Amino acid sequence: MAGISIWSLLLIFAIVLLLFGTKKLRNIGGDLGGAIKNFKKSINDDKSNKE
């Protein structure tokens, strides 16, 4: 990662944490995980239907 140090990433993470709070970030993470899970499931279902 050219030009971005670990300290910069930690500072950005701290600012995001202060803006949104831990509960909202946890909900966003759960929603994102569920979306990825459903996407993978639909891809696998589509592959099995084509065969």
N, C-alpha and C positions, 0 to 999 in steps of 0.2 A: 504494500500500500504506500505508494509514493507520496511523501509529504505529510502523512497523517500518523502522528505518534500515538502511543498507548494513552498518554496523558490527555491528548485532545479527545480521543474516544470516550475516556472516562468523564471528562468535563461535559461532553454532549449528552452522555447517558444521565448524568446528574441533573442537568437542566431539564431533560425530558421527564425524568422522574418527579421533579418538583412541579412541572406544569400539569402533568396528568395524574399523578398519584399512583400508588402501587395497585390499588384495587382495579382501576380502569385499565392499567397495563396488563394485569392478569387476565381480565376479560378479553382484551384484544388478542392476547396470546392464545387463549383457549379458542376463540372464534377462528383465528388464523389456522390453528392446528386442525380444527374440525373441517375447515374448507379444504385444506390440503388432503386430509384423509378421504373426504368425499370425492375429490378430484381423482385421486389414485384409484379409488374403487370404480369410478365410472370408466376410467381408461382400461382397467382390467376387464370390466364387463363388456366393453366394446370390442376388445381383442378376442374374447371368448365367443362372442356372437358372430364374428366374421369367420371363424373357423368351422 
